[in-house]
Amino acid sequence: MSAPLSSKLPWELANPLWAQTLNPIINSPLSAASIIENVVLINGTNIIPHKLNRLMQGWFLMDINGIASIYRSLPFNNKTLTLVSNAAVTIGLGVF
């Protein structure tokens, strides 16, 4: 981890430090995450449009209103996320 930025650094020193500190955050796939709320899953296979218009890189569960085991059953693609659930639940998803 780099040293904290000082308010008294000359511009020629501060500029590379800012880039070194901020670029990993800006380039993180999570910085472009989209939230999908109130996704109703059935017991079985569920196809969810993610609307990213690009190849999905990952997903995470944000909210769930019951007890269920949920997993991805197909490779990522440009349009949908296919999840299998062992119970009918409503979830919130983060997709990136």
C-alpha positions, 0 to 999 in steps of 0.5 A: 500500500502506498503512503498517504498523500500529503496536501503539501506535495509538489504536483509532479510528485502528487500526480503519480501517487494519485494514479497509483492509489486511484487506478486500482479502484477505478479499474476494479470490476466491482466499480461497475456493479449493477444492482438488481432488486426483487428477483423472484426465484423459483425452486429450480432453474432461473434465468435472469437478464443482467442488462450489462450488455457485455460478458458478465464477470461475477455476481453476489447475493445482496439480500434474501428473504428466506433460506435457500442454496443458490448457485450459478449453473451456466457460464457467464454470457452477455445477456443472462445469469442462470441461477439454480435455487432449492427454494422459492425466495426473493433476492437482491443481486449485484452483477458486474 
